[in-house]
Amino acid sequence: MAVGRAKRLRTFDFSMNDILPTKLQKDSGLIRIQWSDGHESVLPYKNLRNACPCAGCKEEAQKPLNPFRILKTNELAPLEVSRLDPVGRYAYRITWADGHDTGIFRLDYLRSLCQCGSCQPGKPG
């Protein structure tokens, strides 16, 4: 049986060994991350939840959209982050108010989610 090649992860032009969060703040439906290089990422809760890297969320995102699906009670409540816990020096675990806590967001992944013009070429800002 042939073994396929491993998929290469997208790389960024900065070293996560040098760029670390210096401050994380929850702020009215956003997480603000101040980075050691002076950059500030502003990440809306909705974007973070939609980008959750856990296996369950990835599997859910692969399913076709069902417009007749009955929403669960926790899906009707506004998104709220309960906790941000560091995982070593490479990631944060986000615990949501509905109890979801299996997503481990690597620092480079969090930085890639920033939508400002500096992080996303071609976007204003």
C-alpha positions in Angstrom: 0.0 0.0 0.0 1.5 3.4 -1.0 1.6 6.1 1.5 0.7 9.6 0.3 2.9 12.7 1.0 2.0 14.8 4.0 0.2 18.0 3.2 2.4 21.1 3.7 1.1 23.6 6.1 0.9 27.2 5.0 3.8 29.2 6.3 4.1 32.9 7.2 6.9 35.3 6.8 7.6 35.7 10.5 9.0 33.5 13.2 6.5 32.5 15.9 9.5 32.0 18.1 10.0 35.8 18.0 6.4 37.0 17.8 4.3 36.2 20.8 1.1 37.7 22.2 1.8 40.3 24.9 -1.8 41.0 25.7 -5.2 39.3 25.1 -8.4 41.1 25.8 -12.0 40.2 25.4 -13.9 43.3 24.2 -17.6 43.3 23.1 -17.7 40.3 20.9 -14.0 40.6 19.9 -10.7 39.3 21.1 -7.9 41.8 20.8 -4.4 40.4 20.6 -1.4 42.7 21.0 1.7 41.0 19.5 5.3 41.5 20.5 6.1 43.1 17.1 3.6 45.9 17.9 0.7 44.6 15.7 -2.8 44.3 17.1 -5.2 41.6 15.7 -8.9 42.2 16.2 -10.8 38.9 15.9 -14.6 38.8 16.1 -16.0 35.9 18.0 -18.0 34.8 15.0 -14.9 34.5 12.9 -13.0 32.6 15.6 -15.8 30.2 16.1 -16.2 29.6 12.4 -12.4 29.0 12.2 -12.3 26.6 15.1 -9.6 24.0 14.2 -11.1 21.1 16.2 -12.1 17.9 14.4 -15.8 18.3 15.2 -16.0 21.8 13.8 -14.0 20.8 10.7 -16.3 17.9 10.1 -19.4 20.1 10.6 -18.0 22.6 8.1 -17.7 19.9 5.4 -21.4 18.9 5.6 -23.7 20.5 3.0 -25.8 23.4 4.4 -29.3 22.2 5.5 -31.7 25.2 5.5 -34.3 23.1 7.4 -31.9 22.0 10.2 -33.3 22.7 13.7 -31.0 24.9 15.7 -29.8 23.7 19.0 -30.4 25.8 22.1 -26.7 26.8 22.3 -26.8 28.0 18.7 -29.5 30.6 19.5 -27.5 32.3 22.3 -25.0 35.0 21.4 -21.4 33.8 21.1 -19.3 34.5 24.2 -15.8 33.5 25.2 -15.6 32.2 28.7 -11.8 31.6 28.9 -8.6 31.9 27.0 -6.0 29.4 28.3 -2.4 29.1 27.0 -1.3 25.8 25.7 2.4 25.8 26.1 4.1 28.6 24.3 2.5 27.8 20.9 -1.3 28.1 21.2 -4.5 29.1 23.1 -7.5 27.0 24.0 -10.7 29.0 23.7 -13.6 28.0 25.9 -16.9 29.2 24.7 -19.9 29.9 26.9 -21.8 27.0 25.4 -19.0 24.7 26.7 -17.2 24.1 23.5 -13.5 23.9 24.3 -11.7 21.5 22.0 -10.3 24.0 19.6 -6.6 24.7 20.1 -5.6 27.8 18.1 -1.9 27.9 17.3 -0.3 31.3 17.5 0.5 31.4 13.8 -3.1 30.4 13.0 -4.5 33.2 15.3 -2.3 35.7 13.5 -3.4 34.4 10.1 -7.1 35.1 11.1 -6.4 38.8 11.4 -8.2 40.6 8.5 -6.3 43.9 8.5 -4.6 45.2 5.4 -1.2 44.4 6.9 -2.0 40.7 7.3 -4.3 40.3 4.3 -2.6 42.0 1.3 -5.1 43.8 -0.9 -7.5 44.7 2.0 -7.6 48.3 3.2 -6.6 49.0 6.7 
